[in-house]
Amino acid sequence: MDRRKFLATSGLAMLAATSPVSFSALGAPTRKVAKSGRLNLSFAPYELKLRHAFNLARYSRTTTPDVQVQLEYDGIIGYGEASMPPYLGESVESVTKFLKSLDLTQFTDPFCIEDILTYVDGVAPDNRAAKASVDIALHDLLGKIMGQPWYKIWGYNPAKTPVTSFTIGIDTEDVVRQKVEEARPYKLIKVKMGLDKDQETINIIREMMPDVPICVDVNQGWDSKEHALEMCHWLAERNCLFVEQPFDKTWIDQTAWLRERSPLPIIADEAFQRLPDIVRFKGVYDGINIKLMKSTGLYEAHKMVTLARALDMKVMIGCMTETSCAVTAAANLSPVVDFADLDGNLLIANDRFDGMTVVNGKITLHDRPGLGIKPLF
């Protein structure tokens, strides 16, 4: 018997219990009818509601637009999503337009992952979150067909997952104190910076949690390399592990100047998008923050980890505000990274999936096939 048919058949009894996501609460999905034995794509908008206002150096929001995706093959369902914070330049309209343009029914073998995702990537430029939603759903589908979680397929040891940071955004003193209380179960605190309250926020955290390591994400908020260097030295004295995206993403020379002098590693976020950026940023940043919504999904993100390691760069796996679908997908890569910032599902009030959990601050992966997620409704 063909290996793929054997895997599909052997896992069928267990997978038959995995029913499609109910889209009734989201509105009628856009569905392309497929013949048996072909990929069938469906999707529907879903607004993520944040537990607290998300305040960054350049904007604030209380919701995140999102599109939930299903990819079906012979009755087996893979789940994906596209999350779209403003700086990505995507919207529900652009994502649904892109997904409507796809014809995945042309593919009769879901294991031709390179052919499928090369086609998806070539349909239109950019649209990275939209492409990621298909990639994530395809990985979930294939893992379910094989009956294995992706970290096992890649050969990763789940015991080696790192702790995840918990994010504290820019806010008033009272709200910062409330967020610090919520962060007490976590072993690493990520602090949003880039305004005139930077030191005040750190001082509050150090007052309440004097020993827990921190990292900071400036979100392009600093506008002086001298001030940035002064802050890096100040932060190093307060048990900070690294500084993420200190300057505007176009400030290549200024970032390289800071990296040469900073006592802390400098990590690229907004400046870093896809695989070719890694070689371009060698010597400019010490490491990269991989996010599935920027990288077009797991297929390219996995390549990013390999290339960054070959160039002796640090690797961080991050996320947007997302459901446990995309966050758990990223968590499958976490056993081989230096840092993890996978709290996007913890920051929303209407998660649609049960996925990876955080136990004593540490990422904990389930043994479920595929991404390791289970739909809640």
N, C-alpha and C positions, 0 to 999 in steps of 0.2 A: 504493500500500500504506500502511496506517496506520503512523505513525511508530513506535509502540511495537512493533507486529508486526515492522516492518523491523529495529529494534534487536535484538529478541529473536532473529530469524532469523539476522541477520548475525553475531551473537556465539555462535550455538549450537554450532558446531564446537569452538570453544575451550572453551566452558563445559561441554560434555559430559564433559570430562576431570575436572571438579570433582565428586568423589564426596562423599556425605554423611559427616559425622563418624561414626566407628564408636562406638556407645554400649556395645559389649559389655563394656568394662572398667568402665563406670559402672553397670551394671545395666540392666535393660530400661527403655527410655524410655516415658513416657506419651504416646501418640500419638492424635491425632484424625484419623480417616480422612476424606479430602476427595476430591471429584470432581476430575477434570482441569480445570485452569483456575481453581482456587481455592487460597487460602492454606492450608497444612497445617503446624500447629505441633507440635513434639515437644521434649521436655526431659528432663534427668536430673541428679541431684545430683552434685557433684564437690567434694571437699575440697582446698583449696589448702594446700600444706605450705610454711611459711616457712623460709628459709635460716637466719635468726636469730630468736630471740624478739623480738616487736614490743612494745617497752615504751614506754608513753605516760604522761602525768601521772596518768591515772585508771585504767589497767588494763594488763594484759600478756597476750599470747597467742602461740601457736606455729602456729596454723592459722587459716584463714578459710573459712567455709562458702560454697559457690558452687553455682549451678545453670547448666548449659550448655544452650543453646537452639538449635534449628534451625527455620528457616522455609522451607518448600519451595513452589515455584510452577512447575508444568510441568517438573519435573526439575532446576530450578536451586535451589541451596541457599544461604540466607543464615544466617550464624552470629551468635549473641549470647550474652550471659551476664548473670547477676545475682550480684554479689559483696556479701556481707553482714557487714561488721564490726559489732561489737555496738551501737555508738551509733545505727545506722540504725533499730534496732527491728524488723528483719525477720529471718526464719529460713528454712531450707530448707522447713519445713512451710508457712509463710505464703506463700512464693513459689510453691511447687507448687500450693497451694490456689488462689491467684489465677490462675495460668496455666490450670489445669483449668477455671476458670469462663469462660474466653474462648471465643467462637465466631467464629474468623476465617474459617471456611469460607463465611460470608455475603458475603465480599468477593471479587469476580471480577476486579478490576483493582488490582494492587499499587501502581500509581502514584497511587491516591487516598490518599496518605499522610496528609493532614490528617483525612480521614474515619476512616481506620483507627485513627490514634493518638488522636483525640478519643474514639472508642468505647472504646479500651483505658483511657484515663485516667478515663472516666466509670463504669467497671464497679464500682469501689470506691475510697474515698479512700486516701491514703497509698500504700503498696506501690510506692515510687518505684524501687527496684532491680528489682523484678519487671517494672514497666512499661518500664524502660530495656532489659531483655533483649530485649523484643519490638521496641522501636525500633531497637536496634543491628542485630538480625537483618534487619529490614526495609530498613534503609539498605544493608547488605551485599548483600541480594538485588537491590535496585533498581540499585545500581552495577554489578552483574554483568550484569543485563539490558541496561543501557546500554553496557556494555563500558568503563566509565571509573571511576577512583578518585574518591572524594568530594571531595578537595581540588580536583580539576580541575572537577568539576561546579559547585562553589561559585566557581570562578575564582581560587583561591589559588595563589600562587607557592611551590613546595616549597623553593626556595632561601632563603626567608625564615623557615624554622623556627628556633626559638630553641634554646639549649642546654637540657638538662633537668637539674634538680637530682638529686642522689643522697642518699637519706635515711640519717642516722645517728641511731638511736634512743637512748633513755636506757638506760645500762648501766654495767657495771663499767669501770674504767680499762683493763684488758687487752682487753676486748671492744671498747671504743671505739677503741683503737689498731688492732685488727684491722680494724674497719670502715673506718677512715680509710685503711688500706693498700688495701682493696678499692675505695675511692672515688677513687684517684689518677687514673684516666683521665677523670674528670669535671671540668667547668669551674665548677660551682656545687654547693655542699654545703648540704643542708637538715638542720638540727639540731633534734631534738625536745627541748623544754624544759618547765619547769613544776614541777620538784622542786628540792631543795637542791643539786643537782650542776650547775646550769646553767653557772656560770662555770668550774667545773673542766673540763667537757666542751669548752667553747670554747677554753680554754687549751691543752688537749691537741691540738685541731685546729690551732690557730695555731702550736704547736710543730712539728708535722709538715708542715703545709701553710700556710706563712705568707702566701701571696699569693692563694690561691683565694678568691673571694667566697663568703659564706655568706648564708643566710636562716634564720630560726628559726620554728618552729611550736610555740606554747605549748600548744595543745589545751585551752584554757580553764583553764590551770593556775595563773595568777597571781591572787592574791586581794587585792591592794592596788594602787591606782592610783599611789600615790607610788613604791612599789617598781618598778612597771612602767615608769614614766617614767625612773627611775634606770637601769634595765636597758637601755632604748632608747638613752640617751646612751652607756652603756658599750659597747653593741653597735655603735653608729655609728662608734666609734673603732676597731673591729676589722673594718672592711670588710663590714658586714652590709647587705643590700639592703632588707629589709623584715621586719616582724613579723606573723605570722599568728595570729589568734584568741587574743589575750592573756588575755581574761577569759571568764567564763561567758557563754554566748550571750544570757542575759537581761539582762546589764549594759549596757544601751544608753547611759545617761547617762555612766557611767564610761568607756566606750569613746570616746564623743564628746569627753570631757574629755582623754583621752590623745591622741587624734588631733590636737587643736588644739595640743598642746605637744610632740609627739614629733618628733625629727629624722628618723625613719624612717616610711615609709608603713605603715599598718595595714590588713591584708587580712582579710576575713571568710571563715570556713570553716564551722564547725558552725552558726553563726548564720544562714548563707545557704543556702537550699534551692532555691527556685524563682523564676520570672520576676518575680512581684510584689514579692519581697524587695528587688530592686535599687533601686527608687524609695524604698522605706522606709528604706534604709540610706545613701542619699545624704547626706553630711555626718556620718555616724557612722563609716564606714570609707572608706578611700581607694580600695579595690578589692575584687574578689570572686574567690573560688576556685571555678571551675565544675568539678563532678565529675558524670559521667554518671549515677552511681548515686543522686545527689541530684536531678538535674534531670529525671529520667525519660527521658534519652537525648539523642541528637544534635539532634533536631528542636527541642526547647526550648532546648538549649544554644546553638545557632546564633542564636536570637532574643536570648539573654542577651548574647552578644558585641555584637550590634548596639545594644541598648539601653544597655549599660554604656558603650560608646564615645560614644553620643549624650549621656550625662550626664558625660562627661569623667572616668570612673573607670577605674582600671587593671584589667586582666583577666589572670587566671592560669588555666591549664587544669591540673587535677590528676586524681588517680585514687585508688582504694583499692588494696589488694593484689588484683590481677586477673591473668588470663592476658593474652597479647598480643592477644586478641580485643578486649576493651574498651579496653585501653591504646592500641592502634592506631586504634580508632575515634576516641578523643579526639585523637590526634595529627593527624588530618585537619584539626582546627581550629587547630592550633598556629601556622601561618604568620601569624595575625592577632592573637596574644596578646602580652602583655608578658613573662610568665614561664610556665615549664612545669615541672611536677613529675610526670613520666610515667615513673616507675621501678618501678611496682607489679609488673610482670612480671619485673623483675630481682631482686625480693625473694623469689620463690617458686622451689621446686626441681622443680616438676612442671608446667611450662607445656605447653599442648596445641596451641599455634599458633606458626607463624613469622610475624612481622609487622614493624612498624617497628623499626629498629635505631638504636643510638646510636654515632655515629662521631666520635671526638675530642670527646666530650661533647655533640655536636649531634644533635638528632632528624633522622633520615633516613627519608623516606617512599618506599615502593615504588610502581611504576607499575602494580601489579595492579589489576584492576577491583574495585569494591565498597570494602570497608574496606582492602584491601591485605593480607589475611591468607591463610595457607595452613595447613590442619590437619596436624598431625604424626602423629596417630593418632585 
